Amino acid sequence: MISKATIDKIFSTIRVEEIIGEYVQLKRAGSNFKGLSPFHDEKTPSFVVSPSKQIWKDFSSGKGGTAISFLMEIESFTYPEALRHAAKKYGIEIEEDKRELTVEEKQSQTDKELLYKIHEIANGFFQEQLQTEEGRAIGYSYFKERELRDDIISKFQLGYAPEKKDAFTEFAIEKGYSKEILEKSGLSIFPENAPNGIDRFRDRVIFPIDSFSGRVLGFGGRILRNNVKTAKYLNSPETEIYHKSQVLYGLNQSKQAISKNNLCLLVEGYMDVIALHQAGIEHVVSSSGTALTVEQIKLIKRLTENVTILFDGDTAGIKASFRSIDMLLSEAMNIRILLFPDGDDPDSFARKHPQEYVENFIKTEATDFIDFKAEILLKEATNDPIRKAEAIRDIVKSVAFVQNALKQEVYLKEVATKFGLSEQSLFNELDVQKQVKKQQVTPQQRQEQQAAPKLEKVPEPEVTINPLLVLEEKMVELMLKYGDIVLNRKDDEQNEYQITVIEEIIGHLEEDNCEIQSELNKKIIDEIKLGIAENELRSGNFFMTLLDENISGKVADALVEPYETSDWGKYQIFFSSEEEVLPKLVQDVIFRHKREYILKIINDLKNALSADEDNMETYKKIITLTHLRKELDEKLFRIL
């Protein structure tokens, strides 16, 4: 268990904008930051981060909370894992409360947590093996042949899997890990002829594949012997934690540089990423030799909308990349493409030339997708007019994937100028391509259409609003936002006194013995009452440290405003802020809540009237309550 003192230190040290800034491209918006939601597809930013309040709110999905709750949400961390990740980032030493885990806590360790742990163990094992006699003779010497420095080997945690067929399996079982979890991780295989298990990775150099935050999800292994008939590269299989279509190699090491440069270089292999890092060019990731996916593009889009794809000149690979270009365009990314000279790839080119030369080459030689596709396709078309027309149609097809109409027009004008064609003919072709896109139906979509039930008209459900709940929500919001603010009041005899917002609202709820409508509000109010009993005012900041995502979200709702007013003062137009009218606002909300509570009691009494009994006492209560309601109406300036 992480000690309370360590948790307090973590919360007082971490900066929500720094942690979220590694996942979302944030832009200053008044006193806050704004960005596109990482949890929901959107085009207009609705994700708000407040540095002053150290909270975030995603208005598209409704989620919100602290930096820790954000890590839990986006990385599927447990609370302790999120705390450890934040502590590691800020160099905070974790102090543990020395006690044994209970049986329930041991049982609560899910397979997913064990998968993360076994990959962490495997990563350490492979790195240690690189330093053995066998590892240095085979794995380490290979990395040195590729001119990698020791600091780069360490940065990417490169390792070596020994030739012995069960080296890691034996090591993990000795550590107490079960055969079941080893098989689920894909690190060990248990065939019938080897029931004790064999390693998936043997006699290979190892490249750990990390999550966005740096947790090891899987591995890639490259065999070094030429006389062995097996795949040159071997990757971990799909597991509960590793989905290759949702991971980019090097993103953990590159995310800050990508955000800083507002540009992501996209390469093909592990060594391309590593070599560019060694050359000082760190804003680079790899799709690890697999076709680019929408999920991978969205990972990049969190940090930048600008991508430059680096190709090594292999014609087959380049033509296969056309699909990736269209996918990037459909996700509203800005794309440039660079072809290295024949015989070079990013790895070899970075090793041949100094950093400044490589950076300048990428900057000056990269072209937009129109010039790139034109060069490739027209080279094949030679002087054949039919093939040339097909090439132009292919370029227009890519333009159809561009989301912005203005950009589409600019691109078509560029195509028209480049090929000496009329803009009208290209716009006509663009309309054709858009129609083709609409008509293209995948087998899955076709199946969904066939299975779609018949539509039938159903009556709209009646939406009832509980005014007591609405006012209760407002009182909780006021306590979370302004709980410790002192209000100046006068009693019935005009004597002045002071009271905090929390004390006034809690006093009203206790005086009238109000029934709390929402379970979540009841939790918060009970915590506030407990704080008062302990001489402590518990407002927004207190609740942010509690391990309750629902409460964190509620606090974020209260503390983060979706909009900020413009500076109307320059036009001599002035508005009162909520804080400036707080004394009246608190009083009005309490009066309104009291009034609605009285109406509820009156209705309950009316419903309880019986024709067979004497209802005189009930009528007296109703009359008294009605008078009280009228007094409140006068205080609220209601005209009835």
Secondary structure as a PSIPRED ss2 file (coil, helix, strand):
# PSIPRED VFORMAT (PSIPRED V4.0)

   1 M C   1.000  0.000  0.000
   2 I E   0.000  0.000  1.000
   3 S C   1.000  0.000  0.000
   4 K H   0.000  1.000  0.000
   5 A H   0.000  1.000  0.000
   6 T H   0.000  1.000  0.000
   7 I H   0.000  1.000  0.000
   8 D H   0.000  1.000  0.000
   9 K H   0.000  1.000  0.000
  10 I H   0.000  1.000  0.000
  11 F H   0.000  1.000  0.000
  12 S H   0.000  1.000  0.000
  13 T H   0.000  1.000  0.000
  14 I C   1.000  0.000  0.000
  15 R C   1.000  0.000  0.000
  16 V H   0.000  1.000  0.000
  17 E H   0.000  1.000  0.000
  18 E H   0.000  1.000  0.000
  19 I H   0.000  1.000  0.000
  20 I H   0.000  1.000  0.000
  21 G H   0.000  1.000  0.000
  22 E C   1.000  0.000  0.000
  23 Y C   1.000  0.000  0.000
  24 V C   1.000  0.000  0.000
  25 Q C   1.000  0.000  0.000
  26 L C   1.000  0.000  0.000
  27 K E   0.000  0.000  1.000
  28 R E   0.000  0.000  1.000
  29 A E   0.000  0.000  1.000
  30 G C   1.000  0.000  0.000
  31 S C   1.000  0.000  0.000
  32 N E   0.000  0.000  1.000
  33 F E   0.000  0.000  1.000
  34 K E   0.000  0.000  1.000
  35 G E   0.000  0.000  1.000
  36 L C   1.000  0.000  0.000
  37 S C   1.000  0.000  0.000
  38 P C   1.000  0.000  0.000
  39 F C   1.000  0.000  0.000
  40 H C   1.000  0.000  0.000
  41 D C   1.000  0.000  0.000
  42 E C   1.000  0.000  0.000
  43 K C   1.000  0.000  0.000
  44 T C   1.000  0.000  0.000
  45 P C   1.000  0.000  0.000
  46 S C   1.000  0.000  0.000
  47 F E   0.000  0.000  1.000
  48 V E   0.000  0.000  1.000
  49 V E   0.000  0.000  1.000
  50 S E   0.000  0.000  1.000
  51 P C   1.000  0.000  0.000
  52 S C   1.000  0.000  0.000
  53 K C   1.000  0.000  0.000
  54 Q C   1.000  0.000  0.000
  55 I E   0.000  0.000  1.000
  56 W E   0.000  0.000  1.000
  57 K E   0.000  0.000  1.000
  58 D E   0.000  0.000  1.000
  59 F C   1.000  0.000  0.000
  60 S C   1.000  0.000  0.000
  61 S C   1.000  0.000  0.000
  62 G C   1.000  0.000  0.000
  63 K C   1.000  0.000  0.000
  64 G E   0.000  0.000  1.000
  65 G E   0.000  0.000  1.000
  66 T C   1.000  0.000  0.000
  67 A H   0.000  1.000  0.000
  68 I H   0.000  1.000  0.000
  69 S H   0.000  1.000  0.000
  70 F H   0.000  1.000  0.000
  71 L H   0.000  1.000  0.000
  72 M H   0.000  1.000  0.000
  73 E H   0.000  1.000  0.000
  74 I H   0.000  1.000  0.000
  75 E H   0.000  1.000  0.000
  76 S C   1.000  0.000  0.000
  77 F C   1.000  0.000  0.000
  78 T C   1.000  0.000  0.000
  79 Y H   0.000  1.000  0.000
  80 P H   0.000  1.000  0.000
  81 E H   0.000  1.000  0.000
  82 A H   0.000  1.000  0.000
  83 L H   0.000  1.000  0.000
  84 R H   0.000  1.000  0.000
  85 H H   0.000  1.000  0.000
  86 A H   0.000  1.000  0.000
  87 A H   0.000  1.000  0.000
  88 K H   0.000  1.000  0.000
  89 K H   0.000  1.000  0.000
  90 Y C   1.000  0.000  0.000
  91 G C   1.000  0.000  0.000
  92 I C   1.000  0.000  0.000
  93 E C   1.000  0.000  0.000
  94 I C   1.000  0.000  0.000
  95 E C   1.000  0.000  0.000
  96 E E   0.000  0.000  1.000
  97 D C   1.000  0.000  0.000
  98 K C   1.000  0.000  0.000
  99 R C   1.000  0.000  0.000
 100 E C   1.000  0.000  0.000
 101 L C   1.000  0.000  0.000
 102 T C   1.000  0.000  0.000
 103 V H   0.000  1.000  0.000
 104 E H   0.000  1.000  0.000
 105 E H   0.000  1.000  0.000
 106 K H   0.000  1.000  0.000
 107 Q H   0.000  1.000  0.000
 108 S C   1.000  0.000  0.000
 109 Q C   1.000  0.000  0.000
 110 T C   1.000  0.000  0.000
 111 D H   0.000  1.000  0.000
 112 K H   0.000  1.000  0.000
 113 E H   0.000  1.000  0.000
 114 L H   0.000  1.000  0.000
 115 L H   0.000  1.000  0.000
 116 Y H   0.000  1.000  0.000
 117 K H   0.000  1.000  0.000
 118 I H   0.000  1.000  0.000
 119 H H   0.000  1.000  0.000
 120 E H   0.000  1.000  0.000
 121 I H   0.000  1.000  0.000
 122 A H   0.000  1.000  0.000
 123 N H   0.000  1.000  0.000
 124 G H   0.000  1.000  0.000
 125 F H   0.000  1.000  0.000
 126 F H   0.000  1.000  0.000
 127 Q H   0.000  1.000  0.000
 128 E H   0.000  1.000  0.000
 129 Q H   0.000  1.000  0.000
 130 L H   0.000  1.000  0.000
 131 Q C   1.000  0.000  0.000
 132 T C   1.000  0.000  0.000
 133 E H   0.000  1.000  0.000
 134 E H   0.000  1.000  0.000
 135 G H   0.000  1.000  0.000
 136 R H   0.000  1.000  0.000
 137 A H   0.000  1.000  0.000
 138 I H   0.000  1.000  0.000
 139 G H   0.000  1.000  0.000
 140 Y H   0.000  1.000  0.000
 141 S H   0.000  1.000  0.000
 142 Y H   0.000  1.000  0.000
 143 F H   0.000  1.000  0.000
 144 K H   0.000  1.000  0.000
 145 E H   0.000  1.000  0.000
 146 R C   1.000  0.000  0.000
 147 E C   1.000  0.000  0.000
 148 L C   1.000  0.000  0.000
 149 R C   1.000  0.000  0.000
 150 D H   0.000  1.000  0.000
 151 D H   0.000  1.000  0.000
 152 I H   0.000  1.000  0.000
 153 I H   0.000  1.000  0.000
 154 S H   0.000  1.000  0.000
 155 K H   0.000  1.000  0.000
 156 F C   1.000  0.000  0.000
 157 Q C   1.000  0.000  0.000
 158 L C   1.000  0.000  0.000
 159 G E   0.000  0.000  1.000
 160 Y E   0.000  0.000  1.000
 161 A E   0.000  0.000  1.000
 162 P C   1.000  0.000  0.000
 163 E C   1.000  0.000  0.000
 164 K C   1.000  0.000  0.000
 165 K C   1.000  0.000  0.000
 166 D C   1.000  0.000  0.000
 167 A H   0.000  1.000  0.000
 168 F H   0.000  1.000  0.000
 169 T H   0.000  1.000  0.000
 170 E H   0.000  1.000  0.000
 171 F H   0.000  1.000  0.000
 172 A H   0.000  1.000  0.000
 173 I H   0.000  1.000  0.000
 174 E H   0.000  1.000  0.000
 175 K C   1.000  0.000  0.000
 176 G C   1.000  0.000  0.000
 177 Y C   1.000  0.000  0.000
 178 S C   1.000  0.000  0.000
 179 K H   0.000  1.000  0.000
 180 E H   0.000  1.000  0.000
 181 I H   0.000  1.000  0.000
 182 L H   0.000  1.000  0.000
 183 E H   0.000  1.000  0.000
 184 K H   0.000  1.000  0.000
 185 S H   0.000  1.000  0.000
 186 G C   1.000  0.000  0.000
 187 L C   1.000  0.000  0.000
 188 S E   0.000  0.000  1.000
 189 I E   0.000  0.000  1.000
 190 F C   1.000  0.000  0.000
 191 P C   1.000  0.000  0.000
 192 E C   1.000  0.000  0.000
 193 N C   1.000  0.000  0.000
 194 A C   1.000  0.000  0.000
 195 P C   1.000  0.000  0.000
 196 N C   1.000  0.000  0.000
 197 G C   1.000  0.000  0.000
 198 I E   0.000  0.000  1.000
 199 D E   0.000  0.000  1.000
 200 R C   1.000  0.000  0.000
 201 F C   1.000  0.000  0.000
 202 R C   1.000  0.000  0.000
 203 D C   1.000  0.000  0.000
 204 R E   0.000  0.000  1.000
 205 V E   0.000  0.000  1.000
 206 I E   0.000  0.000  1.000
 207 F E   0.000  0.000  1.000
 208 P E   0.000  0.000  1.000
 209 I E   0.000  0.000  1.000
 210 D E   0.000  0.000  1.000
 211 S C   1.000  0.000  0.000
 212 F C   1.000  0.000  0.000
 213 S C   1.000  0.000  0.000
 214 G C   1.000  0.000  0.000
 215 R C   1.000  0.000  0.000
 216 V E   0.000  0.000  1.000
 217 L E   0.000  0.000  1.000
 218 G E   0.000  0.000  1.000
 219 F E   0.000  0.000  1.000
 220 G E   0.000  0.000  1.000
 221 G E   0.000  0.000  1.000
 222 R E   0.000  0.000  1.000
 223 I E   0.000  0.000  1.000
 224 L C   1.000  0.000  0.000
 225 R C   1.000  0.000  0.000
 226 N C   1.000  0.000  0.000
 227 N C   1.000  0.000  0.000
 228 V C   1.000  0.000  0.000
 229 K C   1.000  0.000  0.000
 230 T C   1.000  0.000  0.000
 231 A C   1.000  0.000  0.000
 232 K C   1.000  0.000  0.000
 233 Y E   0.000  0.000  1.000
 234 L E   0.000  0.000  1.000
 235 N E   0.000  0.000  1.000
 236 S C   1.000  0.000  0.000
 237 P C   1.000  0.000  0.000
 238 E C   1.000  0.000  0.000
 239 T C   1.000  0.000  0.000
 240 E C   1.000  0.000  0.000
 241 I C   1.000  0.000  0.000
 242 Y C   1.000  0.000  0.000
 243 H C   1.000  0.000  0.000
 244 K H   0.000  1.000  0.000
 245 S H   0.000  1.000  0.000
 246 Q H   0.000  1.000  0.000
 247 V C   1.000  0.000  0.000
 248 L C   1.000  0.000  0.000
 249 Y E   0.000  0.000  1.000
 250 G C   1.000  0.000  0.000
 251 L H   0.000  1.000  0.000
 252 N H   0.000  1.000  0.000
 253 Q H   0.000  1.000  0.000
 254 S H   0.000  1.000  0.000
 255 K H   0.000  1.000  0.000
 256 Q H   0.000  1.000  0.000
 257 A H   0.000  1.000  0.000
 258 I H   0.000  1.000  0.000
 259 S H   0.000  1.000  0.000
 260 K H   0.000  1.000  0.000
 261 N H   0.000  1.000  0.000
 262 N C   1.000  0.000  0.000
 263 L C   1.000  0.000  0.000
 264 C E   0.000  0.000  1.000
 265 L E   0.000  0.000  1.000
 266 L E   0.000  0.000  1.000
 267 V E   0.000  0.000  1.000
 268 E C   1.000  0.000  0.000
 269 G C   1.000  0.000  0.000
 270 Y H   0.000  1.000  0.000
 271 M H   0.000  1.000  0.000
 272 D H   0.000  1.000  0.000
 273 V H   0.000  1.000  0.000
 274 I H   0.000  1.000  0.000
 275 A H   0.000  1.000  0.000
 276 L H   0.000  1.000  0.000
 277 H H   0.000  1.000  0.000
 278 Q H   0.000  1.000  0.000
 279 A C   1.000  0.000  0.000
 280 G C   1.000  0.000  0.000
 281 I C   1.000  0.000  0.000
 282 E C   1.000  0.000  0.000
 283 H C   1.000  0.000  0.000
 284 V E   0.000  0.000  1.000
 285 V E   0.000  0.000  1.000
 286 S E   0.000  0.000  1.000
 287 S C   1.000  0.000  0.000
 288 S C   1.000  0.000  0.000
 289 G C   1.000  0.000  0.000
 290 T C   1.000  0.000  0.000
 291 A C   1.000  0.000  0.000
 292 L C   1.000  0.000  0.000
 293 T C   1.000  0.000  0.000
 294 V H   0.000  1.000  0.000
 295 E H   0.000  1.000  0.000
 296 Q H   0.000  1.000  0.000
 297 I H   0.000  1.000  0.000
 298 K H   0.000  1.000  0.000
 299 L H   0.000  1.000  0.000
 300 I H   0.000  1.000  0.000
 301 K H   0.000  1.000  0.000
 302 R C   1.000  0.000  0.000
 303 L C   1.000  0.000  0.000
 304 T C   1.000  0.000  0.000
 305 E C   1.000  0.000  0.000
 306 N E   0.000  0.000  1.000
 307 V E   0.000  0.000  1.000
 308 T E   0.000  0.000  1.000
 309 I E   0.000  0.000  1.000
 310 L E   0.000  0.000  1.000
 311 F E   0.000  0.000  1.000
 312 D C   1.000  0.000  0.000
 313 G C   1.000  0.000  0.000
 314 D C   1.000  0.000  0.000
 315 T H   0.000  1.000  0.000
 316 A H   0.000  1.000  0.000
 317 G H   0.000  1.000  0.000
 318 I H   0.000  1.000  0.000
 319 K H   0.000  1.000  0.000
 320 A H   0.000  1.000  0.000
 321 S C   1.000  0.000  0.000
 322 F H   0.000  1.000  0.000
 323 R H   0.000  1.000  0.000
 324 S H   0.000  1.000  0.000
 325 I H   0.000  1.000  0.000
 326 D H   0.000  1.000  0.000
 327 M H   0.000  1.000  0.000
 328 L H   0.000  1.000  0.000
 329 L H   0.000  1.000  0.000
 330 S H   0.000  1.000  0.000
 331 E C   1.000  0.000  0.000
 332 A C   1.000  0.000  0.000
 333 M C   1.000  0.000  0.000
 334 N E   0.000  0.000  1.000
 335 I E   0.000  0.000  1.000
 336 R E   0.000  0.000  1.000
 337 I E   0.000  0.000  1.000
 338 L E   0.000  0.000  1.000
 339 L E   0.000  0.000  1.000
 340 F C   1.000  0.000  0.000
 341 P C   1.000  0.000  0.000
 342 D C   1.000  0.000  0.000
 343 G C   1.000  0.000  0.000
 344 D C   1.000  0.000  0.000
 345 D C   1.000  0.000  0.000
 346 P H   0.000  1.000  0.000
 347 D H   0.000  1.000  0.000
 348 S H   0.000  1.000  0.000
 349 F H   0.000  1.000  0.000
 350 A H   0.000  1.000  0.000
 351 R H   0.000  1.000  0.000
 352 K H   0.000  1.000  0.000
 353 H C   1.000  0.000  0.000
 354 P C   1.000  0.000  0.000
 355 Q H   0.000  1.000  0.000
 356 E H   0.000  1.000  0.000
 357 Y H   0.000  1.000  0.000
 358 V H   0.000  1.000  0.000
 359 E H   0.000  1.000  0.000
 360 N H   0.000  1.000  0.000
 361 F H   0.000  1.000  0.000
 362 I H   0.000  1.000  0.000
 363 K H   0.000  1.000  0.000
 364 T H   0.000  1.000  0.000
 365 E H   0.000  1.000  0.000
 366 A C   1.000  0.000  0.000
 367 T E   0.000  0.000  1.000
 368 D E   0.000  0.000  1.000
 369 F H   0.000  1.000  0.000
 370 I H   0.000  1.000  0.000
 371 D H   0.000  1.000  0.000
 372 F H   0.000  1.000  0.000
 373 K H   0.000  1.000  0.000
 374 A H   0.000  1.000  0.000
 375 E H   0.000  1.000  0.000
 376 I H   0.000  1.000  0.000
 377 L H   0.000  1.000  0.000
 378 L H   0.000  1.000  0.000
 379 K H   0.000  1.000  0.000
 380 E H   0.000  1.000  0.000
 381 A H   0.000  1.000  0.000
 382 T C   1.000  0.000  0.000
 383 N C   1.000  0.000  0.000
 384 D C   1.000  0.000  0.000
 385 P H   0.000  1.000  0.000
 386 I H   0.000  1.000  0.000
 387 R H   0.000  1.000  0.000
 388 K H   0.000  1.000  0.000
 389 A H   0.000  1.000  0.000
 390 E H   0.000  1.000  0.000
 391 A H   0.000  1.000  0.000
 392 I H   0.000  1.000  0.000
 393 R H   0.000  1.000  0.000
 394 D H   0.000  1.000  0.000
 395 I H   0.000  1.000  0.000
 396 V H   0.000  1.000  0.000
 397 K H   0.000  1.000  0.000
 398 S H   0.000  1.000  0.000
 399 V H   0.000  1.000  0.000
 400 A C   1.000  0.000  0.000
 401 F C   1.000  0.000  0.000
 402 V C   1.000  0.000  0.000
 403 Q C   1.000  0.000  0.000
 404 N C   1.000  0.000  0.000
 405 A H   0.000  1.000  0.000
 406 L H   0.000  1.000  0.000
 407 K H   0.000  1.000  0.000
 408 Q H   0.000  1.000  0.000
 409 E H   0.000  1.000  0.000
 410 V H   0.000  1.000  0.000
 411 Y H   0.000  1.000  0.000
 412 L H   0.000  1.000  0.000
 413 K H   0.000  1.000  0.000
 414 E H   0.000  1.000  0.000
 415 V H   0.000  1.000  0.000
 416 A H   0.000  1.000  0.000
 417 T H   0.000  1.000  0.000
 418 K H   0.000  1.000  0.000
 419 F H   0.000  1.000  0.000
 420 G C   1.000  0.000  0.000
 421 L C   1.000  0.000  0.000
 422 S C   1.000  0.000  0.000
 423 E H   0.000  1.000  0.000
 424 Q H   0.000  1.000  0.000
 425 S H   0.000  1.000  0.000
 426 L H   0.000  1.000  0.000
 427 F H   0.000  1.000  0.000
 428 N H   0.000  1.000  0.000
 429 E H   0.000  1.000  0.000
 430 L H   0.000  1.000  0.000
 431 D H   0.000  1.000  0.000
 432 V H   0.000  1.000  0.000
 433 Q H   0.000  1.000  0.000
 434 K H   0.000  1.000  0.000
 435 Q H   0.000  1.000  0.000
 436 V H   0.000  1.000  0.000
 437 K H   0.000  1.000  0.000
 438 K H   0.000  1.000  0.000
 439 Q H   0.000  1.000  0.000
 440 Q C   1.000  0.000  0.000
 441 V C   1.000  0.000  0.000
 442 T C   1.000  0.000  0.000
 443 P H   0.000  1.000  0.000
 444 Q H   0.000  1.000  0.000
 445 Q H   0.000  1.000  0.000
 446 R H   0.000  1.000  0.000
 447 Q H   0.000  1.000  0.000
 448 E H   0.000  1.000  0.000
 449 Q H   0.000  1.000  0.000
 450 Q H   0.000  1.000  0.000
 451 A H   0.000  1.000  0.000
 452 A C   1.000  0.000  0.000
 453 P C   1.000  0.000  0.000
 454 K C   1.000  0.000  0.000
 455 L C   1.000  0.000  0.000
 456 E C   1.000  0.000  0.000
 457 K C   1.000  0.000  0.000
 458 V C   1.000  0.000  0.000
 459 P C   1.000  0.000  0.000
 460 E C   1.000  0.000  0.000
 461 P C   1.000  0.000  0.000
 462 E C   1.000  0.000  0.000
 463 V C   1.000  0.000  0.000
 464 T C   1.000  0.000  0.000
 465 I C   1.000  0.000  0.000
 466 N C   1.000  0.000  0.000
 467 P H   0.000  1.000  0.000
 468 L H   0.000  1.000  0.000
 469 L H   0.000  1.000  0.000
 470 V H   0.000  1.000  0.000
 471 L H   0.000  1.000  0.000
 472 E H   0.000  1.000  0.000
 473 E H   0.000  1.000  0.000
 474 K H   0.000  1.000  0.000
 475 M H   0.000  1.000  0.000
 476 V H   0.000  1.000  0.000
 477 E H   0.000  1.000  0.000
 478 L H   0.000  1.000  0.000
 479 M H   0.000  1.000  0.000
 480 L H   0.000  1.000  0.000
 481 K H   0.000  1.000  0.000
 482 Y H   0.000  1.000  0.000
 483 G C   1.000  0.000  0.000
 484 D C   1.000  0.000  0.000
 485 I C   1.000  0.000  0.000
 486 V E   0.000  0.000  1.000
 487 L E   0.000  0.000  1.000
 488 N E   0.000  0.000  1.000
 489 R E   0.000  0.000  1.000
 490 K E   0.000  0.000  1.000
 491 D C   1.000  0.000  0.000
 492 D C   1.000  0.000  0.000
 493 E C   1.000  0.000  0.000
 494 Q C   1.000  0.000  0.000
 495 N C   1.000  0.000  0.000
 496 E E   0.000  0.000  1.000
 497 Y E   0.000  0.000  1.000
 498 Q E   0.000  0.000  1.000
 499 I E   0.000  0.000  1.000
 500 T E   0.000  0.000  1.000
 501 V H   0.000  1.000  0.000
 502 I H   0.000  1.000  0.000
 503 E H   0.000  1.000  0.000
 504 E H   0.000  1.000  0.000
 505 I H   0.000  1.000  0.000
 506 I H   0.000  1.000  0.000
 507 G H   0.000  1.000  0.000
 508 H H   0.000  1.000  0.000
 509 L H   0.000  1.000  0.000
 510 E H   0.000  1.000  0.000
 511 E H   0.000  1.000  0.000
 512 D C   1.000  0.000  0.000
 513 N C   1.000  0.000  0.000
 514 C C   1.000  0.000  0.000
 515 E C   1.000  0.000  0.000
 516 I C   1.000  0.000  0.000
 517 Q C   1.000  0.000  0.000
 518 S C   1.000  0.000  0.000
 519 E H   0.000  1.000  0.000
 520 L H   0.000  1.000  0.000
 521 N H   0.000  1.000  0.000
 522 K H   0.000  1.000  0.000
 523 K H   0.000  1.000  0.000
 524 I H   0.000  1.000  0.000
 525 I H   0.000  1.000  0.000
 526 D H   0.000  1.000  0.000
 527 E H   0.000  1.000  0.000
 528 I H   0.000  1.000  0.000
 529 K H   0.000  1.000  0.000
 530 L H   0.000  1.000  0.000
 531 G H   0.000  1.000  0.000
 532 I H   0.000  1.000  0.000
 533 A H   0.000  1.000  0.000
 534 E C   1.000  0.000  0.000
 535 N C   1.000  0.000  0.000
 536 E C   1.000  0.000  0.000
 537 L C   1.000  0.000  0.000
 538 R C   1.000  0.000  0.000
 539 S C   1.000  0.000  0.000
 540 G H   0.000  1.000  0.000
 541 N H   0.000  1.000  0.000
 542 F H   0.000  1.000  0.000
 543 F H   0.000  1.000  0.000
 544 M H   0.000  1.000  0.000
 545 T C   1.000  0.000  0.000
 546 L C   1.000  0.000  0.000
 547 L C   1.000  0.000  0.000
 548 D C   1.000  0.000  0.000
 549 E H   0.000  1.000  0.000
 550 N H   0.000  1.000  0.000
 551 I H   0.000  1.000  0.000
 552 S H   0.000  1.000  0.000
 553 G H   0.000  1.000  0.000
 554 K H   0.000  1.000  0.000
 555 V H   0.000  1.000  0.000
 556 A H   0.000  1.000  0.000
 557 D H   0.000  1.000  0.000
 558 A H   0.000  1.000  0.000
 559 L H   0.000  1.000  0.000
 560 V C   1.000  0.000  0.000
 561 E C   1.000  0.000  0.000
 562 P C   1.000  0.000  0.000
 563 Y C   1.000  0.000  0.000
 564 E C   1.000  0.000  0.000
 565 T C   1.000  0.000  0.000
 566 S C   1.000  0.000  0.000
 567 D C   1.000  0.000  0.000
 568 W H   0.000  1.000  0.000
 569 G H   0.000  1.000  0.000
 570 K H   0.000  1.000  0.000
 571 Y H   0.000  1.000  0.000
 572 Q C   1.000  0.000  0.000
 573 I C   1.000  0.000  0.000
 574 F C   1.000  0.000  0.000
 575 F C   1.000  0.000  0.000
 576 S C   1.000  0.000  0.000
 577 S C   1.000  0.000  0.000
 578 E C   1.000  0.000  0.000
 579 E C   1.000  0.000  0.000
 580 E C   1.000  0.000  0.000
 581 V C   1.000  0.000  0.000
 582 L H   0.000  1.000  0.000
 583 P H   0.000  1.000  0.000
 584 K H   0.000  1.000  0.000
 585 L H   0.000  1.000  0.000
 586 V H   0.000  1.000  0.000
 587 Q H   0.000  1.000  0.000
 588 D H   0.000  1.000  0.000
 589 V H   0.000  1.000  0.000
 590 I H   0.000  1.000  0.000
 591 F H   0.000  1.000  0.000
 592 R H   0.000  1.000  0.000
 593 H H   0.000  1.000  0.000
 594 K H   0.000  1.000  0.000
 595 R H   0.000  1.000  0.000
 596 E H   0.000  1.000  0.000
 597 Y H   0.000  1.000  0.000
 598 I H   0.000  1.000  0.000
 599 L H   0.000  1.000  0.000
 600 K H   0.000  1.000  0.000
 601 I H   0.000  1.000  0.000
 602 I H   0.000  1.000  0.000
 603 N H   0.000  1.000  0.000
 604 D H   0.000  1.000  0.000
 605 L H   0.000  1.000  0.000
 606 K H   0.000  1.000  0.000
 607 N H   0.000  1.000  0.000
 608 A C   1.000  0.000  0.000
 609 L C   1.000  0.000  0.000
 610 S C   1.000  0.000  0.000
 611 A C   1.000  0.000  0.000
 612 D C   1.000  0.000  0.000
 613 E C   1.000  0.000  0.000
 614 D C   1.000  0.000  0.000
 615 N C   1.000  0.000  0.000
 616 M H   0.000  1.000  0.000
 617 E H   0.000  1.000  0.000
 618 T H   0.000  1.000  0.000
 619 Y H   0.000  1.000  0.000
 620 K H   0.000  1.000  0.000
 621 K H   0.000  1.000  0.000
 622 I H   0.000  1.000  0.000
 623 I H   0.000  1.000  0.000
 624 T H   0.000  1.000  0.000
 625 L H   0.000  1.000  0.000
 626 T H   0.000  1.000  0.000
 627 H H   0.000  1.000  0.000
 628 L H   0.000  1.000  0.000
 629 R H   0.000  1.000  0.000
 630 K H   0.000  1.000  0.000
 631 E H   0.000  1.000  0.000
 632 L H   0.000  1.000  0.000
 633 D H   0.000  1.000  0.000
 634 E H   0.000  1.000  0.000
 635 K H   0.000  1.000  0.000
 636 L C   1.000  0.000  0.000
 637 F C   1.000  0.000  0.000
 638 R C   1.000  0.000  0.000
 639 I C   1.000  0.000  0.000
 640 L C   1.000  0.000  0.000
